[in-house]
Amino acid sequence: MFSSVVMGLASTGPAYSLAATLGIIVAGVGLQAPIVTMLAFVPMLLVAYAFRELNASNADCGTTFTWATRAFGPRTGWMGGWGLIVANIIVMASLAQIAAAYGFRLIGLDALAENRLWTTAAGVVWIAVLTVICYVGISFSAAVQRWLLCLEVGC
């Protein structure tokens, strides 16, 4: 159960989500940002509830692809599956760059954090490390996620 909760928290990336979007929300909305953030919880709660119901009736690793195919047909399922793949590729590039920059700052190499070549190289290394973790298996991945969550909460 703990591993499942940790994997769920890691999937949402609460610290990254706040760091990456809070400034934009405040700039766009102004002082009403806290209420907008709280209201954004409602659709997320509904999505989580829908996923729970879909998993209860038909547990499947394909999620969007499988559920959209059954509900709306193969074309919609195919587009949903590819949409997730494209979104993940774009997000991984962004997350790798942020991880590289903050990784350099963590060890005191602020000049490298500002250099695009070095952050790109370090981002590629981050993606390679994460690929190896995924390749080793879900148990190892869950253990790494537990360790990282404890580190995130502790710091």
C-alpha positions as CSV (number, residue, x, y, z in Angstrom):
1,M,0.0,0.0,0.0
2,F,2.8,2.4,0.9
3,S,4.5,1.8,-2.4
4,S,1.3,2.5,-4.3
5,V,0.8,5.8,-2.5
6,V,4.4,6.8,-3.1
7,M,4.1,5.9,-6.8
8,G,0.9,7.9,-7.0
9,L,2.5,10.9,-5.4
10,A,5.5,10.6,-7.6
11,S,3.3,10.6,-10.7
12,T,1.7,13.9,-9.7
13,G,5.0,15.5,-8.8
14,P,3.5,17.9,-6.2
15,A,6.7,19.9,-5.6
16,Y,7.6,20.2,-9.3
17,S,4.0,21.2,-10.1
18,L,4.0,24.0,-7.6
19,A,7.5,25.2,-8.5
20,A,6.7,25.2,-12.2
21,T,3.2,26.7,-12.2
22,L,2.7,28.8,-9.1
23,G,4.4,31.9,-10.5
24,I,2.4,31.7,-13.8
25,I,-0.9,31.3,-11.8
26,V,-0.2,34.3,-9.6
27,A,0.8,36.4,-12.6
28,G,-2.3,35.4,-14.6
29,V,-4.9,35.4,-11.9
30,G,-3.5,37.8,-9.3
31,L,-4.3,37.6,-5.6
32,Q,-7.1,35.1,-6.3
33,A,-4.5,32.4,-7.0
34,P,-5.1,30.5,-3.7
35,I,-8.9,30.0,-4.5
36,V,-8.1,29.1,-8.1
37,T,-5.7,26.5,-6.9
38,M,-8.2,25.1,-4.5
39,L,-10.9,25.0,-7.1
40,A,-8.5,23.1,-9.4
41,F,-8.8,20.3,-6.9
42,V,-12.4,19.6,-7.9
43,P,-11.7,18.3,-11.5
44,M,-8.7,16.4,-10.2
45,L,-10.8,14.7,-7.6
46,L,-13.4,13.8,-10.2
47,V,-10.7,12.4,-12.5
48,A,-9.3,10.3,-9.6
49,Y,-12.8,9.0,-8.8
50,A,-13.4,8.1,-12.5
51,F,-10.1,6.3,-12.7
52,R,-11.0,4.4,-9.5
53,E,-14.3,3.4,-11.0
54,L,-12.7,2.3,-14.3
55,N,-10.1,0.3,-12.5
56,A,-12.8,-1.4,-10.3
57,S,-14.8,-2.5,-13.3
58,N,-11.8,-3.2,-15.6
59,A,-8.3,-3.1,-14.2
60,D,-6.0,-2.6,-17.1
61,C,-2.5,-1.2,-17.6
62,G,-3.5,0.4,-20.9
63,T,-5.7,3.0,-19.1
64,T,-6.5,5.7,-21.6
65,F,-5.9,3.6,-24.6
66,T,-8.0,0.7,-23.4
67,W,-10.7,2.6,-21.7
68,A,-11.2,5.1,-24.6
69,T,-11.1,2.3,-27.1
70,R,-13.9,0.5,-25.3
71,A,-16.0,3.6,-24.7
72,F,-15.5,5.5,-27.9
73,G,-13.9,3.2,-30.4
74,P,-10.4,2.3,-31.6
75,R,-9.6,5.7,-33.3
76,T,-10.2,7.6,-30.0
77,G,-8.2,5.1,-28.0
78,W,-5.3,5.2,-30.5
79,M,-5.2,9.0,-30.4
80,G,-5.4,9.0,-26.6
81,G,-2.5,6.5,-26.4
82,W,-0.3,8.5,-28.8
83,G,-1.3,11.8,-27.0
84,L,0.1,10.4,-23.8
85,I,3.3,9.2,-25.4
86,V,3.9,12.6,-27.1
87,A,3.1,14.4,-23.8
88,N,5.5,12.2,-21.9
89,I,8.3,12.9,-24.3
90,I,7.8,16.6,-24.1
91,V,7.5,16.5,-20.3
92,M,10.5,14.3,-19.9
93,A,12.7,16.8,-21.8
94,S,11.4,19.6,-19.6
95,L,11.8,17.6,-16.4
96,A,15.3,16.5,-17.3
97,Q,16.4,20.1,-17.9
98,I,15.0,21.2,-14.5
99,A,16.5,18.2,-12.7
100,A,19.9,19.0,-14.3
101,A,19.8,22.7,-13.4
102,Y,18.7,22.0,-9.8
103,G,21.1,19.1,-9.5
104,F,24.0,21.5,-10.4
105,R,22.7,24.1,-7.9
106,L,22.4,21.5,-5.2
107,I,26.1,20.8,-5.4
108,G,27.1,24.4,-5.8
109,L,27.8,24.5,-9.5
110,D,25.5,27.5,-10.3
111,A,27.5,28.4,-13.4
112,L,26.8,25.0,-15.0
113,A,23.1,25.3,-14.1
114,E,22.9,28.4,-16.4
115,N,24.7,26.7,-19.3
116,R,22.4,25.1,-21.8
117,L,25.0,22.6,-23.0
118,W,25.7,21.2,-19.5
119,T,22.1,21.1,-18.5
120,T,21.2,19.2,-21.7
121,A,24.1,16.7,-21.1
122,A,23.1,16.2,-17.5
123,G,19.4,15.9,-18.5
124,V,20.4,13.1,-20.9
125,V,22.2,11.4,-18.0
126,W,19.1,11.8,-15.8
127,I,17.0,10.2,-18.5
128,A,19.5,7.3,-18.9
129,V,19.5,6.7,-15.1
130,L,15.7,6.7,-15.0
131,T,15.6,4.3,-17.9
132,V,17.9,1.9,-16.1
133,I,15.7,2.1,-13.0
134,C,12.6,1.3,-15.0
135,Y,14.4,-1.5,-16.8
136,V,15.4,-3.2,-13.6
137,G,11.8,-3.5,-12.5
138,I,8.8,-2.2,-10.7
139,S,10.0,-3.3,-7.3
140,F,13.3,-1.4,-7.6
141,S,11.5,1.6,-9.1
142,A,9.0,1.6,-6.1
143,A,12.0,1.4,-3.7
144,V,13.7,4.4,-5.4
145,Q,10.4,6.3,-5.3
146,R,10.0,5.6,-1.6
147,W,13.5,6.9,-0.9
148,L,13.0,10.0,-3.1
149,L,9.7,10.8,-1.4
150,C,11.2,10.5,2.0
151,L,14.1,12.8,0.9
152,E,11.6,15.3,-0.6
153,V,9.4,15.4,2.5
154,G,12.5,15.5,4.8
155,C,14.1,18.4,3.0
